[in-house]
Amino acid sequence: MASRMFVSQQTLIRLEAGDPGVSLHVLVNALHILGMDNTLMSVASPESDSLGLSLEKQRLPVKIRKKTKKEIDLDF
């Protein structure tokens, strides 16, 4: 597999061990060779990032006020 990925066997071993120093390109290439490149789209999908979604939800304003008539008139 390392030769198909054009990387050394040591790099492949580091990838399999979860070494964070291995480039994203190597991971994408491995997923492509294994026929799992669609998996990358689901991993990188914002909808599947529960932590990110909860952090964004915390940033939303708690109280939302209604627009005044003047603000509504300015929207048009």
C-alpha positions as CSV (number, residue, x, y, z in Angstrom):
1,M,0.0,0.0,0.0
2,A,2.9,2.4,0.8
3,S,4.1,2.1,-2.8
4,R,0.7,2.8,-4.2
5,M,0.5,5.9,-2.0
6,F,4.0,7.0,-3.1
7,V,5.1,7.2,0.6
8,S,7.6,5.2,2.6
9,Q,6.6,2.3,4.7
10,Q,7.5,4.3,7.8
11,T,5.1,7.0,6.8
12,L,2.3,4.4,6.4
13,I,3.2,2.9,9.8
14,R,3.0,6.4,11.4
15,L,-0.4,7.0,9.6
16,E,-1.8,3.7,11.0
17,A,-0.5,4.6,14.5
18,G,-2.4,7.9,14.3
19,D,0.7,10.1,14.3
20,P,-0.6,13.7,14.1
21,G,2.6,14.7,12.2
22,V,1.5,12.8,9.1
23,S,0.1,15.2,6.5
24,L,-3.6,15.3,5.6
25,H,-2.6,14.6,2.0
26,V,-1.3,11.1,3.0
27,L,-4.5,10.4,4.8
28,V,-6.7,11.5,1.9
29,N,-4.5,9.4,-0.5
30,A,-4.9,6.3,1.8
31,L,-8.7,6.8,1.9
32,H,-8.8,7.1,-1.9
33,I,-6.8,3.9,-2.4
34,L,-9.1,2.0,0.1
35,G,-12.2,3.3,-1.7
36,M,-13.2,5.3,1.3
37,D,-12.7,8.8,0.0
38,N,-16.5,9.5,0.5
39,T,-15.8,9.0,4.2
40,L,-13.7,12.1,4.3
41,M,-16.7,14.3,3.3
42,S,-18.7,13.0,6.2
43,V,-15.8,13.6,8.6
44,A,-15.3,17.1,7.4
45,S,-19.0,17.9,7.4
46,P,-19.9,20.7,9.8
47,E,-23.2,18.8,10.5
48,S,-21.3,15.9,12.0
49,D,-19.2,18.2,14.3
50,S,-21.3,18.0,17.5
51,L,-18.8,20.0,19.6
52,G,-18.5,22.8,17.0
53,L,-22.3,23.0,16.7
54,S,-22.7,23.3,20.5
55,L,-20.0,26.0,20.7
56,E,-21.7,27.9,17.9
57,K,-25.1,27.5,19.7
58,Q,-23.5,29.0,22.9
59,R,-22.5,32.1,20.9
60,L,-26.1,32.8,19.8
61,P,-27.8,35.7,21.6
62,V,-29.9,34.5,24.5
63,K,-32.6,37.2,24.1
64,I,-33.8,38.3,20.7
65,R,-35.8,41.5,20.6
66,K,-38.5,42.3,18.0
67,K,-37.6,44.9,15.4
68,T,-39.1,48.3,15.8
69,K,-41.4,49.8,13.2
70,K,-38.5,52.1,12.1
71,E,-36.2,49.1,11.6
72,I,-38.8,47.2,9.6
73,D,-39.3,50.3,7.4
74,L,-35.6,50.5,6.8
75,D,-35.5,46.9,5.6
76,F,-37.6,47.8,2.5
